[in-house]
Amino acid sequence: MKRDALPAGTVSIRPALLSVKQAALYLSCSSSFLNARRAADAAALREGRATSGPAWSKVPQGIRYSTAALDEWIARTSIAFGIDESKRHNAPEATGSETE
């Protein structure tokens, strides 16, 4: 017998704003990662530099992230197919203790 994901008559609503914990779950990262990014971004804004974390809002209930902002941050910072240029490909070859 196949069961529905939601009971009959239940409506699934995508929330407009997510808490830090919910946003971390959405991004598959830790809350502390988002807290660190937000702290670094707050410092960057005070110094007039660009931010690097997802956009966030402060509302009476606390810090919140919109799913649209999280989706935009994923698109902006992710690497297609997870392919990253090797940081070792230009490294000098290791030299052993060769004697002539």
mmCIF file as gemmi writes it, N, C-alpha and C atoms, coordinates in Angstrom:
data_model
loop_
_atom_site.group_PDB
_atom_site.id
_atom_site.type_symbol
_atom_site.label_atom_id
_atom_site.label_alt_id
_atom_site.label_comp_id
_atom_site.label_asym_id
_atom_site.label_entity_id
_atom_site.label_seq_id
_atom_site.pdbx_PDB_ins_code
_atom_site.Cartn_x
_atom_site.Cartn_y
_atom_site.Cartn_z
_atom_site.occupancy
_atom_site.B_iso_or_equiv
_atom_site.pdbx_formal_charge
_atom_site.auth_seq_id
_atom_site.auth_asym_id
_atom_site.pdbx_PDB_model_num
ATOM 1 N N . MET Axp A 1 ? 0.83 -1.181 0 1 0 ? 1 A 1
ATOM 2 C CA . MET Axp A 1 ? 0 0 0 1 0 ? 1 A 1
ATOM 3 C C . MET Axp A 1 ? 0.88 1.252 0 1 0 ? 1 A 1
ATOM 4 N N . LYS Axp A 2 ? 0.686 2.11 -0.982 1 0 ? 2 A 1
ATOM 5 C CA . LYS Axp A 2 ? 1.467 3.332 -1.102 1 0 ? 2 A 1
ATOM 6 C C . LYS Axp A 2 ? 0.859 4.413 -0.218 1 0 ? 2 A 1
ATOM 7 N N . ARG Axp A 3 ? 1.712 5.101 0.533 1 0 ? 3 A 1
ATOM 8 C CA . ARG Axp A 3 ? 1.233 6.168 1.418 1 0 ? 3 A 1
ATOM 9 C C . ARG Axp A 3 ? 1.621 7.516 0.837 1 0 ? 3 A 1
ATOM 10 N N . ASP Axp A 4 ? 0.765 8.497 1.012 1 0 ? 4 A 1
ATOM 11 C CA . ASP Axp A 4 ? 1.058 9.862 0.591 1 0 ? 4 A 1
ATOM 12 C C . ASP Axp A 4 ? 2.058 10.483 1.559 1 0 ? 4 A 1
ATOM 13 N N . ALA Axp A 5 ? 2.858 11.42 1.053 1 0 ? 5 A 1
ATOM 14 C CA . ALA Axp A 5 ? 3.822 12.108 1.9 1 0 ? 5 A 1
ATOM 15 C C . ALA Axp A 5 ? 3.114 12.943 2.965 1 0 ? 5 A 1
ATOM 16 N N . LEU Axp A 6 ? 1.976 13.509 2.618 1 0 ? 6 A 1
ATOM 17 C CA . LEU Axp A 6 ? 1.203 14.308 3.555 1 0 ? 6 A 1
ATOM 18 C C . LEU Axp A 6 ? -0.19 13.723 3.676 1 0 ? 6 A 1
ATOM 19 N N . PRO Axp A 7 ? -0.775 13.778 4.851 1 0 ? 7 A 1
ATOM 20 C CA . PRO Axp A 7 ? -2.142 13.275 4.999 1 0 ? 7 A 1
ATOM 21 C C . PRO Axp A 7 ? -3.102 14.039 4.084 1 0 ? 7 A 1
ATOM 22 N N . ALA Axp A 8 ? -4.171 13.388 3.689 1 0 ? 8 A 1
ATOM 23 C CA . ALA Axp A 8 ? -5.172 14.017 2.827 1 0 ? 8 A 1
ATOM 24 C C . ALA Axp A 8 ? -5.674 15.303 3.471 1 0 ? 8 A 1
ATOM 25 N N . GLY Axp A 9 ? -5.831 16.342 2.66 1 0 ? 9 A 1
ATOM 26 C CA . GLY Axp A 9 ? -6.318 17.618 3.163 1 0 ? 9 A 1
ATOM 27 C C . GLY Axp A 9 ? -5.227 18.52 3.701 1 0 ? 9 A 1
ATOM 28 N N . THR Axp A 10 ? -3.985 18.064 3.744 1 0 ? 10 A 1
ATOM 29 C CA . THR Axp A 10 ? -2.876 18.867 4.234 1 0 ? 10 A 1
ATOM 30 C C . THR Axp A 10 ? -2.307 19.688 3.085 1 0 ? 10 A 1
ATOM 31 N N . VAL Axp A 11 ? -2.018 20.938 3.355 1 0 ? 11 A 1
ATOM 32 C CA . VAL Axp A 11 ? -1.446 21.821 2.346 1 0 ? 11 A 1
ATOM 33 C C . VAL Axp A 11 ? 0.002 22.098 2.727 1 0 ? 11 A 1
ATOM 34 N N . SER Axp A 12 ? 0.901 21.924 1.768 1 0 ? 12 A 1
ATOM 35 C CA . SER Axp A 12 ? 2.308 22.214 1.999 1 0 ? 12 A 1
ATOM 36 C C . SER Axp A 12 ? 2.593 23.652 1.566 1 0 ? 12 A 1
ATOM 37 N N . ILE Axp A 13 ? 3.151 24.438 2.468 1 0 ? 13 A 1
ATOM 38 C CA . ILE Axp A 13 ? 3.449 25.84 2.186 1 0 ? 13 A 1
ATOM 39 C C . ILE Axp A 13 ? 4.945 26.06 2.349 1 0 ? 13 A 1
ATOM 40 N N . ARG Axp A 14 ? 5.557 26.668 1.344 1 0 ? 14 A 1
ATOM 41 C CA . ARG Axp A 14 ? 6.971 27.024 1.434 1 0 ? 14 A 1
ATOM 42 C C . ARG Axp A 14 ? 7.073 28.336 2.202 1 0 ? 14 A 1
ATOM 43 N N . PRO Axp A 15 ? 7.777 28.34 3.333 1 0 ? 15 A 1
ATOM 44 C CA . PRO Axp A 15 ? 7.847 29.554 4.143 1 0 ? 15 A 1
ATOM 45 C C . PRO Axp A 15 ? 8.593 30.669 3.412 1 0 ? 15 A 1
ATOM 46 N N . ALA Axp A 16 ? 8.186 31.909 3.664 1 0 ? 16 A 1
ATOM 47 C CA . ALA Axp A 16 ? 8.831 33.06 3.043 1 0 ? 16 A 1
ATOM 48 C C . ALA Axp A 16 ? 10.208 33.307 3.657 1 0 ? 16 A 1
ATOM 49 N N . LEU Axp A 17 ? 10.335 33.066 4.937 1 0 ? 17 A 1
ATOM 50 C CA . LEU Axp A 17 ? 11.593 33.296 5.643 1 0 ? 17 A 1
ATOM 51 C C . LEU Axp A 17 ? 11.945 32.088 6.491 1 0 ? 17 A 1
ATOM 52 N N . LEU Axp A 18 ? 13.241 31.809 6.563 1 0 ? 18 A 1
ATOM 53 C CA . LEU Axp A 18 ? 13.734 30.679 7.351 1 0 ? 18 A 1
ATOM 54 C C . LEU Axp A 18 ? 14.605 31.19 8.49 1 0 ? 18 A 1
ATOM 55 N N . SER Axp A 19 ? 14.541 30.52 9.623 1 0 ? 19 A 1
ATOM 56 C CA . SER Axp A 19 ? 15.44 30.829 10.737 1 0 ? 19 A 1
ATOM 57 C C . SER Axp A 19 ? 16.851 30.369 10.358 1 0 ? 19 A 1
ATOM 58 N N . VAL Axp A 20 ? 17.822 30.713 11.184 1 0 ? 20 A 1
ATOM 59 C CA . VAL Axp A 20 ? 19.21 30.293 10.924 1 0 ? 20 A 1
ATOM 60 C C . VAL Axp A 20 ? 19.286 28.765 10.871 1 0 ? 20 A 1
ATOM 61 N N . LYS Axp A 21 ? 18.643 28.113 11.815 1 0 ? 21 A 1
ATOM 62 C CA . LYS Axp A 21 ? 18.671 26.644 11.858 1 0 ? 21 A 1
ATOM 63 C C . LYS Axp A 21 ? 18.011 26.046 10.615 1 0 ? 21 A 1
ATOM 64 N N . GLN Axp A 22 ? 16.869 26.611 10.206 1 0 ? 22 A 1
ATOM 65 C CA . GLN Axp A 22 ? 16.185 26.118 9.009 1 0 ? 22 A 1
ATOM 66 C C . GLN Axp A 22 ? 17.003 26.388 7.751 1 0 ? 22 A 1
ATOM 67 N N . ALA Axp A 23 ? 17.635 27.567 7.676 1 0 ? 23 A 1
ATOM 68 C CA . ALA Axp A 23 ? 18.465 27.901 6.516 1 0 ? 23 A 1
ATOM 69 C C . ALA Axp A 23 ? 19.673 26.97 6.438 1 0 ? 23 A 1
ATOM 70 N N . ALA Axp A 24 ? 20.257 26.637 7.584 1 0 ? 24 A 1
ATOM 71 C CA . ALA Axp A 24 ? 21.389 25.713 7.603 1 0 ? 24 A 1
ATOM 72 C C . ALA Axp A 24 ? 20.966 24.343 7.084 1 0 ? 24 A 1
ATOM 73 N N . LEU Axp A 25 ? 19.806 23.896 7.484 1 0 ? 25 A 1
ATOM 74 C CA . LEU Axp A 25 ? 19.281 22.631 6.987 1 0 ? 25 A 1
ATOM 75 C C . LEU Axp A 25 ? 19.039 22.703 5.48 1 0 ? 25 A 1
ATOM 76 N N . TYR Axp A 26 ? 18.478 23.805 5.015 1 0 ? 26 A 1
ATOM 77 C CA . TYR Axp A 26 ? 18.204 24.021 3.591 1 0 ? 26 A 1
ATOM 78 C C . TYR Axp A 26 ? 19.497 23.976 2.77 1 0 ? 26 A 1
ATOM 79 N N . LEU Axp A 27 ? 20.585 24.55 3.324 1 0 ? 27 A 1
ATOM 80 C CA . LEU Axp A 27 ? 21.874 24.605 2.625 1 0 ? 27 A 1
ATOM 81 C C . LEU Axp A 27 ? 22.773 23.402 2.913 1 0 ? 27 A 1
ATOM 82 N N . SER Axp A 28 ? 22.356 22.539 3.802 1 0 ? 28 A 1
ATOM 83 C CA . SER Axp A 28 ? 23.184 21.403 4.233 1 0 ? 28 A 1
ATOM 84 C C . SER Axp A 28 ? 24.51 21.877 4.815 1 0 ? 28 A 1
ATOM 85 N N . CYS Axp A 29 ? 24.427 22.838 5.708 1 0 ? 29 A 1
ATOM 86 C CA . CYS Axp A 29 ? 25.628 23.321 6.403 1 0 ? 29 A 1
ATOM 87 C C . CYS Axp A 29 ? 25.25 23.513 7.873 1 0 ? 29 A 1
ATOM 88 N N . SER Axp A 30 ? 26.181 23.957 8.663 1 0 ? 30 A 1
ATOM 89 C CA . SER Axp A 30 ? 25.903 24.163 10.084 1 0 ? 30 A 1
ATOM 90 C C . SER Axp A 30 ? 25.401 25.581 10.338 1 0 ? 30 A 1
ATOM 91 N N . SER Axp A 31 ? 24.696 25.736 11.439 1 0 ? 31 A 1
ATOM 92 C CA . SER Axp A 31 ? 24.259 27.073 11.855 1 0 ? 31 A 1
ATOM 93 C C . SER Axp A 31 ? 25.46 27.957 12.132 1 0 ? 31 A 1
ATOM 94 N N . SER Axp A 32 ? 26.517 27.371 12.687 1 0 ? 32 A 1
ATOM 95 C CA . SER Axp A 32 ? 27.711 28.168 13.002 1 0 ? 32 A 1
ATOM 96 C C . SER Axp A 32 ? 28.379 28.693 11.731 1 0 ? 32 A 1
ATOM 97 N N . PHE Axp A 33 ? 28.295 27.95 10.625 1 0 ? 33 A 1
ATOM 98 C CA . PHE Axp A 33 ? 28.831 28.445 9.354 1 0 ? 33 A 1
ATOM 99 C C . PHE Axp A 33 ? 28.075 29.711 8.939 1 0 ? 33 A 1
ATOM 100 N N . LEU Axp A 34 ? 26.746 29.673 9.002 1 0 ? 34 A 1
ATOM 101 C CA . LEU Axp A 34 ? 25.95 30.849 8.631 1 0 ? 34 A 1
ATOM 102 C C . LEU Axp A 34 ? 26.211 32.007 9.584 1 0 ? 34 A 1
ATOM 103 N N . ASN Axp A 35 ? 26.339 31.72 10.871 1 0 ? 35 A 1
ATOM 104 C CA . ASN Axp A 35 ? 26.629 32.772 11.849 1 0 ? 35 A 1
ATOM 105 C C . ASN Axp A 35 ? 27.982 33.419 11.558 1 0 ? 35 A 1
ATOM 106 N N . ALA Axp A 36 ? 28.978 32.625 11.217 1 0 ? 36 A 1
ATOM 107 C CA . ALA Axp A 36 ? 30.312 33.155 10.899 1 0 ? 36 A 1
ATOM 108 C C . ALA Axp A 36 ? 30.27 33.984 9.62 1 0 ? 36 A 1
ATOM 109 N N . ARG Axp A 37 ? 29.564 33.513 8.599 1 0 ? 37 A 1
ATOM 110 C CA . ARG Axp A 37 ? 29.443 34.258 7.335 1 0 ? 37 A 1
ATOM 111 C C . ARG Axp A 37 ? 28.751 35.595 7.593 1 0 ? 37 A 1
ATOM 112 N N . ARG Axp A 38 ? 27.681 35.564 8.398 1 0 ? 38 A 1
ATOM 113 C CA . ARG Axp A 38 ? 26.938 36.784 8.686 1 0 ? 38 A 1
ATOM 114 C C . ARG Axp A 38 ? 27.801 37.782 9.457 1 0 ? 38 A 1
ATOM 115 N N . ALA Axp A 39 ? 28.586 37.307 10.418 1 0 ? 39 A 1
ATOM 116 C CA . ALA Axp A 39 ? 29.481 38.193 11.178 1 0 ? 39 A 1
ATOM 117 C C . ALA Axp A 39 ? 30.533 38.803 10.259 1 0 ? 39 A 1
ATOM 118 N N . ALA Axp A 40 ? 31.105 37.992 9.366 1 0 ? 40 A 1
ATOM 119 C CA . ALA Axp A 40 ? 32.1 38.499 8.419 1 0 ? 40 A 1
ATOM 120 C C . ALA Axp A 40 ? 31.456 39.503 7.457 1 0 ? 40 A 1
ATOM 121 N N . ASP Axp A 41 ? 30.24 39.227 7.027 1 0 ? 41 A 1
ATOM 122 C CA . ASP Axp A 41 ? 29.547 40.14 6.116 1 0 ? 41 A 1
ATOM 123 C C . ASP Axp A 41 ? 29.183 41.452 6.8 1 0 ? 41 A 1
ATOM 124 N N . ALA Axp A 42 ? 28.808 41.396 8.076 1 0 ? 42 A 1
ATOM 125 C CA . ALA Axp A 42 ? 28.499 42.62 8.824 1 0 ? 42 A 1
ATOM 126 C C . ALA Axp A 42 ? 29.746 43.501 8.919 1 0 ? 42 A 1
ATOM 127 N N . ALA Axp A 43 ? 30.896 42.883 9.168 1 0 ? 43 A 1
ATOM 128 C CA . ALA Axp A 43 ? 32.153 43.629 9.216 1 0 ? 43 A 1
ATOM 129 C C . ALA Axp A 43 ? 32.481 44.201 7.839 1 0 ? 43 A 1
ATOM 130 N N . ALA Axp A 44 ? 32.258 43.419 6.797 1 0 ? 44 A 1
ATOM 131 C CA . ALA Axp A 44 ? 32.525 43.882 5.431 1 0 ? 44 A 1
ATOM 132 C C . ALA Axp A 44 ? 31.641 45.079 5.084 1 0 ? 44 A 1
ATOM 133 N N . LEU Axp A 45 ? 30.372 45.031 5.471 1 0 ? 45 A 1
ATOM 134 C CA . LEU Axp A 45 ? 29.463 46.145 5.204 1 0 ? 45 A 1
ATOM 135 C C . LEU Axp A 45 ? 29.91 47.404 5.931 1 0 ? 45 A 1
ATOM 136 N N . ARG Axp A 46 ? 30.366 47.258 7.184 1 0 ? 46 A 1
ATOM 137 C CA . ARG Axp A 46 ? 30.849 48.421 7.94 1 0 ? 46 A 1
ATOM 138 C C . ARG Axp A 46 ? 32.069 49.046 7.277 1 0 ? 46 A 1
ATOM 139 N N . GLU Axp A 47 ? 32.884 48.201 6.617 1 0 ? 47 A 1
ATOM 140 C CA . GLU Axp A 47 ? 34.115 48.676 5.973 1 0 ? 47 A 1
ATOM 141 C C . GLU Axp A 47 ? 33.907 49.006 4.5 1 0 ? 47 A 1
ATOM 142 N N . GLY Axp A 48 ? 32.681 48.853 4.008 1 0 ? 48 A 1
ATOM 143 C CA . GLY Axp A 48 ? 32.393 49.178 2.613 1 0 ? 48 A 1
ATOM 144 C C . GLY Axp A 48 ? 32.844 48.124 1.621 1 0 ? 48 A 1
ATOM 145 N N . ARG Axp A 49 ? 33.08 46.906 2.082 1 0 ? 49 A 1
ATOM 146 C CA . ARG Axp A 49 ? 33.492 45.822 1.189 1 0 ? 49 A 1
ATOM 147 C C . ARG Axp A 49 ? 32.282 44.98 0.791 1 0 ? 49 A 1
ATOM 148 N N . ALA Axp A 50 ? 32.455 44.173 -0.229 1 0 ? 50 A 1
ATOM 149 C CA . ALA Axp A 50 ? 31.393 43.284 -0.69 1 0 ? 50 A 1
ATOM 150 C C . ALA Axp A 50 ? 31.207 42.136 0.298 1 0 ? 50 A 1
ATOM 151 N N . THR Axp A 51 ? 29.995 41.628 0.35 1 0 ? 51 A 1
ATOM 152 C CA . THR Axp A 51 ? 29.696 40.492 1.221 1 0 ? 51 A 1
ATOM 153 C C . THR Axp A 51 ? 29.89 39.188 0.456 1 0 ? 51 A 1
ATOM 154 N N . SER Axp A 52 ? 30.042 38.089 1.192 1 0 ? 52 A 1
ATOM 155 C CA . SER Axp A 52 ? 30.252 36.797 0.532 1 0 ? 52 A 1
ATOM 156 C C . SER Axp A 52 ? 29.236 35.741 0.953 1 0 ? 52 A 1
ATOM 157 N N . GLY Axp A 53 ? 28.465 35.999 1.982 1 0 ? 53 A 1
ATOM 158 C CA . GLY Axp A 53 ? 27.479 35.027 2.452 1 0 ? 53 A 1
ATOM 159 C C . GLY Axp A 53 ? 26.107 35.31 1.871 1 0 ? 53 A 1
ATOM 160 N N . PRO Axp A 54 ? 25.139 34.452 2.192 1 0 ? 54 A 1
ATOM 161 C CA . PRO Axp A 54 ? 23.775 34.693 1.709 1 0 ? 54 A 1
ATOM 162 C C . PRO Axp A 54 ? 23.16 35.918 2.389 1 0 ? 54 A 1
ATOM 163 N N . ALA Axp A 55 ? 22.296 36.628 1.648 1 0 ? 55 A 1
ATOM 164 C CA . ALA Axp A 55 ? 21.629 37.814 2.195 1 0 ? 55 A 1
ATOM 165 C C . ALA Axp A 55 ? 20.706 37.397 3.339 1 0 ? 55 A 1
ATOM 166 N N . TRP Axp A 56 ? 20.643 38.218 4.368 1 0 ? 56 A 1
ATOM 167 C CA . TRP Axp A 56 ? 19.815 37.933 5.522 1 0 ? 56 A 1
ATOM 168 C C . TRP Axp A 56 ? 19.07 39.192 5.94 1 0 ? 56 A 1
ATOM 169 N N . SER Axp A 57 ? 18.042 39.014 6.721 1 0 ? 57 A 1
ATOM 170 C CA . SER Axp A 57 ? 17.239 40.137 7.221 1 0 ? 57 A 1
ATOM 171 C C . SER Axp A 57 ? 17.085 39.999 8.727 1 0 ? 57 A 1
ATOM 172 N N . LYS Axp A 58 ? 17.02 41.136 9.395 1 0 ? 58 A 1
ATOM 173 C CA . LYS Axp A 58 ? 16.741 41.127 10.833 1 0 ? 58 A 1
ATOM 174 C C . LYS Axp A 58 ? 15.293 41.568 10.995 1 0 ? 58 A 1
ATOM 175 N N . VAL Axp A 59 ? 14.491 40.695 11.542 1 0 ? 59 A 1
ATOM 176 C CA . VAL Axp A 59 ? 13.078 40.959 11.785 1 0 ? 59 A 1
ATOM 177 C C . VAL Axp A 59 ? 12.846 40.855 13.288 1 0 ? 59 A 1
ATOM 178 N N . PRO Axp A 60 ? 11.687 41.278 13.794 1 0 ? 60 A 1
ATOM 179 C CA . PRO Axp A 60 ? 11.456 41.209 15.251 1 0 ? 60 A 1
ATOM 180 C C . PRO Axp A 60 ? 11.693 39.811 15.846 1 0 ? 60 A 1
ATOM 181 N N . GLN Axp A 61 ? 11.491 38.761 15.051 1 0 ? 61 A 1
ATOM 182 C CA . GLN Axp A 61 ? 11.676 37.399 15.563 1 0 ? 61 A 1
ATOM 183 C C . GLN Axp A 61 ? 13.144 36.963 15.53 1 0 ? 61 A 1
ATOM 184 N N . GLY Axp A 62 ? 14.037 37.742 14.917 1 0 ? 62 A 1
ATOM 185 C CA . GLY Axp A 62 ? 15.444 37.404 14.84 1 0 ? 62 A 1
ATOM 186 C C . GLY Axp A 62 ? 15.96 37.443 13.416 1 0 ? 62 A 1
ATOM 187 N N . ILE Axp A 63 ? 17.092 36.808 13.177 1 0 ? 63 A 1
ATOM 188 C CA . ILE Axp A 63 ? 17.714 36.754 11.85 1 0 ? 63 A 1
ATOM 189 C C . ILE Axp A 63 ? 16.947 35.759 10.994 1 0 ? 63 A 1
ATOM 190 N N . ARG Axp A 64 ? 16.645 36.162 9.748 1 0 ? 64 A 1
ATOM 191 C CA . ARG Axp A 64 ? 15.929 35.285 8.832 1 0 ? 64 A 1
ATOM 192 C C . ARG Axp A 64 ? 16.565 35.35 7.448 1 0 ? 64 A 1
ATOM 193 N N . TYR Axp A 65 ? 16.434 34.253 6.723 1 0 ? 65 A 1
ATOM 194 C CA . TYR Axp A 65 ? 16.927 34.128 5.35 1 0 ? 65 A 1
ATOM 195 C C . TYR Axp A 65 ? 15.748 33.8 4.445 1 0 ? 65 A 1
ATOM 196 N N . SER Axp A 66 ? 15.664 34.446 3.28 1 0 ? 66 A 1
ATOM 197 C CA . SER Axp A 66 ? 14.634 34.071 2.315 1 0 ? 66 A 1
ATOM 198 C C . SER Axp A 66 ? 15.166 32.914 1.479 1 0 ? 66 A 1
ATOM 199 N N . THR Axp A 67 ? 14.27 32.045 1.072 1 0 ? 67 A 1
ATOM 200 C CA . THR Axp A 67 ? 14.705 30.922 0.24 1 0 ? 67 A 1
ATOM 201 C C . THR Axp A 67 ? 15.249 31.43 -1.091 1 0 ? 67 A 1
ATOM 202 N N . ALA Axp A 68 ? 14.706 32.542 -1.597 1 0 ? 68 A 1
ATOM 203 C CA . ALA Axp A 68 ? 15.215 33.12 -2.849 1 0 ? 68 A 1
ATOM 204 C C . ALA Axp A 68 ? 16.664 33.572 -2.679 1 0 ? 68 A 1
ATOM 205 N N . ALA Axp A 69 ? 16.986 34.197 -1.541 1 0 ? 69 A 1
ATOM 206 C CA . ALA Axp A 69 ? 18.361 34.644 -1.284 1 0 ? 69 A 1
ATOM 207 C C . ALA Axp A 69 ? 19.301 33.451 -1.144 1 0 ? 69 A 1
ATOM 208 N N . LEU Axp A 70 ? 18.822 32.385 -0.514 1 0 ? 70 A 1
ATOM 209 C CA . LEU Axp A 70 ? 19.653 31.184 -0.37 1 0 ? 70 A 1
ATOM 210 C C . LEU Axp A 70 ? 19.896 30.53 -1.728 1 0 ? 70 A 1
ATOM 211 N N . ASP Axp A 71 ? 18.852 30.47 -2.548 1 0 ? 71 A 1
ATOM 212 C CA . ASP Axp A 71 ? 19.004 29.906 -3.895 1 0 ? 71 A 1
ATOM 213 C C . ASP Axp A 71 ? 19.985 30.735 -4.729 1 0 ? 71 A 1
ATOM 214 N N . GLU Axp A 72 ? 19.911 32.056 -4.618 1 0 ? 72 A 1
ATOM 215 C CA . GLU Axp A 72 ? 20.814 32.944 -5.354 1 0 ? 72 A 1
ATOM 216 C C . GLU Axp A 72 ? 22.25 32.745 -4.893 1 0 ? 72 A 1
ATOM 217 N N . TRP Axp A 73 ? 22.455 32.592 -3.583 1 0 ? 73 A 1
ATOM 218 C CA . TRP Axp A 73 ? 23.803 32.395 -3.048 1 0 ? 73 A 1
ATOM 219 C C . TRP Axp A 73 ? 24.385 31.064 -3.528 1 0 ? 73 A 1
ATOM 220 N N . ILE Axp A 74 ? 23.554 30.029 -3.561 1 0 ? 74 A 1
ATOM 221 C CA . ILE Axp A 74 ? 24.005 28.728 -4.069 1 0 ? 74 A 1
ATOM 222 C C . ILE Axp A 74 ? 24.446 28.876 -5.519 1 0 ? 74 A 1
ATOM 223 N N . ALA Axp A 75 ? 23.623 29.527 -6.336 1 0 ? 75 A 1
ATOM 224 C CA . ALA Axp A 75 ? 23.948 29.702 -7.758 1 0 ? 75 A 1
ATOM 225 C C . ALA Axp A 75 ? 25.222 30.523 -7.944 1 0 ? 75 A 1
ATOM 226 N N . ARG Axp A 76 ? 25.423 31.531 -7.091 1 0 ? 76 A 1
ATOM 227 C CA . ARG Axp A 76 ? 26.583 32.42 -7.217 1 0 ? 76 A 1
ATOM 228 C C . ARG Axp A 76 ? 27.879 31.773 -6.748 1 0 ? 76 A 1
ATOM 229 N N . THR Axp A 77 ? 27.811 30.901 -5.768 1 0 ? 77 A 1
ATOM 230 C CA . THR Axp A 77 ? 29.041 30.381 -5.162 1 0 ? 77 A 1
ATOM 231 C C . THR Axp A 77 ? 29.365 28.934 -5.501 1 0 ? 77 A 1
ATOM 232 N N . SER Axp A 78 ? 28.438 28.225 -6.098 1 0 ? 78 A 1
ATOM 233 C CA . SER Axp A 78 ? 28.704 26.808 -6.371 1 0 ? 78 A 1
ATOM 234 C C . SER Axp A 78 ? 29.557 26.647 -7.621 1 0 ? 78 A 1
ATOM 235 N N . ILE Axp A 79 ? 30.234 25.533 -7.695 1 0 ? 79 A 1
ATOM 236 C CA . ILE Axp A 79 ? 31.088 25.198 -8.828 1 0 ? 79 A 1
ATOM 237 C C . ILE Axp A 79 ? 30.365 24.136 -9.641 1 0 ? 79 A 1
ATOM 238 N N . ALA Axp A 80 ? 30.182 24.405 -10.933 1 0 ? 80 A 1
ATOM 239 C CA . ALA Axp A 80 ? 29.456 23.481 -11.802 1 0 ? 80 A 1
ATOM 240 C C . ALA Axp A 80 ? 30.083 22.091 -11.758 1 0 ? 80 A 1
ATOM 241 N N . PHE Axp A 81 ? 29.271 21.101 -11.537 1 0 ? 81 A 1
ATOM 242 C CA . PHE Axp A 81 ? 29.673 19.703 -11.498 1 0 ? 81 A 1
ATOM 243 C C . PHE Axp A 81 ? 30.726 19.419 -10.436 1 0 ? 81 A 1
ATOM 244 N N . GLY Axp A 82 ? 30.981 20.36 -9.554 1 0 ? 82 A 1
ATOM 245 C CA . GLY Axp A 82 ? 31.953 20.166 -8.488 1 0 ? 82 A 1
ATOM 246 C C . GLY Axp A 82 ? 33.384 20.104 -8.983 1 0 ? 82 A 1
ATOM 247 N N . ILE Axp A 83 ? 33.613 20.57 -10.208 1 0 ? 83 A 1
ATOM 248 C CA . ILE Axp A 83 ? 34.955 20.506 -10.789 1 0 ? 83 A 1
ATOM 249 C C . ILE Axp A 83 ? 35.705 21.779 -10.43 1 0 ? 83 A 1
ATOM 250 N N . ASP Axp A 84 ? 36.799 21.615 -9.761 1 0 ? 84 A 1
ATOM 251 C CA . ASP Axp A 84 ? 37.623 22.737 -9.348 1 0 ? 84 A 1
ATOM 252 C C . ASP Axp A 84 ? 39.026 22.487 -9.863 1 0 ? 84 A 1
ATOM 253 N N . GLU Axp A 85 ? 39.663 23.533 -10.339 1 0 ? 85 A 1
ATOM 254 C CA . GLU Axp A 85 ? 41.018 23.378 -10.844 1 0 ? 85 A 1
ATOM 255 C C . GLU Axp A 85 ? 41.942 22.986 -9.7 1 0 ? 85 A 1
ATOM 256 N N . SER Axp A 86 ? 42.786 22.036 -9.962 1 0 ? 86 A 1
ATOM 257 C CA . SER Axp A 86 ? 43.693 21.568 -8.932 1 0 ? 86 A 1
ATOM 258 C C . SER Axp A 86 ? 44.623 22.68 -8.495 1 0 ? 86 A 1
ATOM 259 N N . LYS Axp A 87 ? 44.805 22.793 -7.221 1 0 ? 87 A 1
ATOM 260 C CA . LYS Axp A 87 ? 45.728 23.787 -6.698 1 0 ? 87 A 1
ATOM 261 C C . LYS Axp A 87 ? 47.144 23.228 -6.661 1 0 ? 87 A 1
ATOM 262 N N . ARG Axp A 88 ? 47.285 21.943 -6.994 1 0 ? 88 A 1
ATOM 263 C CA . ARG Axp A 88 ? 48.597 21.306 -6.954 1 0 ? 88 A 1
ATOM 264 C C . ARG Axp A 88 ? 49.212 21.129 -8.332 1 0 ? 88 A 1
ATOM 265 N N . HIS Axp A 89 ? 48.471 21.389 -9.409 1 0 ? 89 A 1
ATOM 266 C CA . HIS Axp A 89 ? 48.981 21.076 -10.735 1 0 ? 89 A 1
ATOM 267 C C . HIS Axp A 89 ? 50.213 21.882 -11.124 1 0 ? 89 A 1
ATOM 268 N N . ASN Axp A 90 ? 50.416 23.061 -10.534 1 0 ? 90 A 1
ATOM 269 C CA . ASN Axp A 90 ? 51.59 23.87 -10.842 1 0 ? 90 A 1
ATOM 270 C C . ASN Axp A 90 ? 52.65 23.8 -9.75 1 0 ? 90 A 1
ATOM 271 N N . ALA Axp A 91 ? 52.408 22.926 -8.775 1 0 ? 91 A 1
ATOM 272 C CA . ALA Axp A 91 ? 53.348 22.825 -7.668 1 0 ? 91 A 1
ATOM 273 C C . ALA Axp A 91 ? 54.652 22.198 -8.166 1 0 ? 91 A 1
ATOM 274 N N . PRO Axp A 92 ? 55.757 22.676 -7.682 1 0 ? 92 A 1
ATOM 275 C CA . PRO Axp A 92 ? 57.039 22.069 -8.096 1 0 ? 92 A 1
ATOM 276 C C . PRO Axp A 92 ? 57.106 20.62 -7.631 1 0 ? 92 A 1
ATOM 277 N N . GLU Axp A 93 ? 57.751 19.811 -8.429 1 0 ? 93 A 1
ATOM 278 C CA . GLU Axp A 93 ? 57.867 18.395 -8.094 1 0 ? 93 A 1
ATOM 279 C C . GLU Axp A 93 ? 58.74 18.237 -6.855 1 0 ? 93 A 1
ATOM 280 N N . ALA Axp A 94 ? 58.392 17.259 -6.064 1 0 ? 94 A 1
ATOM 281 C CA . ALA Axp A 94 ? 59.146 17.011 -4.838 1 0 ? 94 A 1
ATOM 282 C C . ALA Axp A 94 ? 60.527 16.479 -5.208 1 0 ? 94 A 1
ATOM 283 N N . THR Axp A 95 ? 61.517 16.96 -4.505 1 0 ? 95 A 1
ATOM 284 C CA . THR Axp A 95 ? 62.879 16.468 -4.743 1 0 ? 95 A 1
ATOM 285 C C . THR Axp A 95 ? 63.282 15.578 -3.599 1 0 ? 95 A 1
ATOM 286 N N . GLY Axp A 96 ? 63.762 14.436 -3.953 1 0 ? 96 A 1
ATOM 287 C CA . GLY Axp A 96 ? 64.222 13.502 -2.935 1 0 ? 96 A 1
ATOM 288 C C . GLY Axp A 96 ? 65.667 13.743 -2.599 1 0 ? 96 A 1
ATOM 289 N N . SER Axp A 97 ? 66.189 12.935 -1.767 1 0 ? 97 A 1
ATOM 290 C CA . SER Axp A 97 ? 67.609 13.066 -1.417 1 0 ? 97 A 1
ATOM 291 C C . SER Axp A 97 ? 68.407 12.226 -2.4 1 0 ? 97 A 1
ATOM 292 N N . GLU Axp A 98 ? 68.449 12.751 -3.621 1 0 ? 98 A 1
ATOM 293 C CA . GLU Axp A 98 ? 69.153 12.023 -4.689 1 0 ? 98 A 1
ATOM 294 C C . GLU Axp A 98 ? 70.634 12.379 -4.627 1 0 ? 98 A 1
ATOM 295 N N . THR Axp A 99 ? 71.451 11.357 -4.82 1 0 ? 99 A 1
ATOM 296 C CA . THR Axp A 99 ? 72.894 11.571 -4.868 1 0 ? 99 A 1
ATOM 297 C C . THR Axp A 99 ? 73.399 11.16 -6.225 1 0 ? 99 A 1
ATOM 298 N N . GLU Axp A 100 ? 74.343 11.897 -6.737 1 0 ? 100 A 1
ATOM 299 C CA . GLU Axp A 100 ? 74.869 11.606 -8.052 1 0 ? 100 A 1
ATOM 300 C C . GLU Axp A 100 ? 76.132 10.814 -7.98 1 0 ? 100 A 1
